[in-house]
Amino acid sequence: MRVRVGRRDEIDLIMKQDETLVFVEVKTRQGEVYGRPISAVNRAKRAVLSRAAIRYLKALRFPRRQFRFDVVEVIGTPEFKTPRELRHIENAFQLDRRYRIP
């Protein structure tokens, strides 16, 4: 389920673990011939996800809570009922330094 934040930003999943808000980016690839799926979460993508997270937190009026960015890698193709491999990378990256929480 994607969460739309503003007109052009979206976050794949927003979860909660204890008191931590978790913004999750899901990357799917058929295989790893061209690298791991997380490699697609480059500097530009991290900046977009950071902007979306700040917009989401702003809509919540910046609650005093911890948050982090996770990436879930899915390796496999749609014709298989289950992916060959799933990897959950906690705290995959930090908030882009261009953005701050007041």
N, C-alpha and C positions, 0 to 999 in steps of 0.2 A: 504494500500500500504506500503510494507516494504521497507526501504532504506538500502541497503547493504553498509557497511563502512568497507573497507578492505576485507580480505578473510573470516574472521570468525565472524565479528560483524555486527549487524543489529539493526535498530531502527524502531519500528512499524510505527510511524508517526512523521513527523517534520512539525510543524505549525508555524505560526507567529501571534502574538497578539500585535498590535501596533508595537513597536520597539523591542519586546521581542521574541526571538526564543524559541519555546517550543518543547522539546523532549517528546514524548508520548509513554508510554508502555500500551498496551491493554491486559487485563487479563480476560478471559472468564471462567466461571464455571457454571455447571448445577444448583447448589444450594450452600447454605452456611453451609451445614452439617459439613464440615471440616474446616470452617473458611472463611473469606472474601477473594476474589481474590487477594487483595493487599498483603496479607500475603505471596504470592508466590514471591513477589519482596523483597527477602531477601538481606542480605549483599553482597553475591556473585553476585546476579543479578544486584544490584545497581552498583557494581564495573564494571561489563561488560558494562552496559549502560553508565556509566561515561567515560569509555575508548572509546566507540563508539562515544560519543558526542565530545570528544576531537579530535578524528581522523576526524570527520566531520568538526569541526571548523578549524582544521589545513588545511584541503583541501580548505577551504574558506580563508585561510591566516589570521586566527584569527581576524575577524572583531570586532570592538569595539561595542559590543552590549550585552545587558543582555540576559540571558537564564535561563530556569528552566526545571525541570523534573515533568511531570504530569503522573498520572495513571488513566486510564479509566477502571472501573469494569463493566463487562457485566454478568448479571445473566440470564440464560435461556439455552434452547437447540436448536439445529439447526432446528428441525421440526416445531418450532413456527416461524412464519414470523417476529415477532418482539420480542425482549428480554423482559423478565418480568420486569427487572430493569436495569437502567444505572446509574452509578455514576462517576462523573468527580472530581478527587482529584487534585486540583492545588497545585503546589510546594510540591509534595509528599515526595521528599527527596532532599538532597543537593549533589553536586558533591563530589565524593569520595575523601578523603584527599590525596590519592596517586597521584592524577592528578592535574595539574596546568595549567593555561593559561599564556603564557609568556607576 
